[in-house]
Amino acid sequence: MKLHTLLDLRGNIPSVLIVTSGRIHDVHCLDQLVWEPGAIYLMDRGYLDFRRLYRIHQSGAFFVTRSKQRLDCQRHSSQPVDKATGLRCDQLITLNNPIPKRSYPEEFRRIRYIDPDTNRCFVFLSNNTLPPATHVGLRPFISTIASMRTLFGPFGPGLTRLLAKNRTRYFRLTRAR
């Protein structure tokens, strides 16, 4: 059994709960959701599917998710980043492979981040291409998604308030036994 939870961070209360068997892939839960324009959806990489992400984009909502290891893409432009913040690159990219490119034909954003505590590299994808990566709208994404398995752990209530101001939704997978 799996429990998929969509949390509205304005109240820390689940707005959607979906229970599936362990045989159903996580990404299929995205088909059951109605996307709120202007909202920001944070997802683990188990929900990475370009056709579904493009549907979120077309609805006027924003997504942020971790990238898979071998993403075949082409960089179109890069923004300067402050490496002291852990950011390594902020790029606009398109997909190279024709099959996923048919599913998501537009540019989206790739942000590479090194966690100073663990020295691990994280790569994030987002359709929110306007603000710089150090903008308050993207900085919490990096911290939150980097520790997706612990809902708010070390980030505390300050992060919750910050994300709530941005109308952020957090889609989390919990495996039930």
Secondary structure, DSSP 8 states (H G I E B T S, - for coil): -EEEEEEETTTTEEEEEEEE-TTS-GGGGGGG----TT-EEEE-GGG--HHHHHHHHHTT-EEEEE--SS--EEEEEEE---GGGTEEEEEEEEE-SHHHHHH--S-EEEEEEE-TTT--EEEEEES--SS-TTSTTTHHHHHHHHTTTSSSGGGHHHHHHHHHHTTEEEEEEEE--
